[in-house]
Amino acid sequence: MNILVVEDDLEIQEIYGLKIEACGYKYHWAQNGQEGLALLEKFEFSLIIADVKMPVMDGMTFLKALRKTNRSKEIL
């Protein structure tokens, strides 16, 4: 399973990363929704964990953009 973490707080990113790796999964992280969308073009993800309040593109705008893609049906 490959997980995308969209989170601007570095401490929270680290906490998620440690837990995800401890469970044996791979992950990528983005600091905002715009970076998250760019990663979606490069990699396939089974799960996305997204913050709501972020700079550049917030989590709600990110999710709206994600839902417009065909890949959103494949992701939890």
Beta strands, then each sheet from edge to edge (+ up, - down):
strand 1: 2-6
strand 2: 26-30
strand 3: 47-50
sheet 1: 2+ 1+ 3+
end
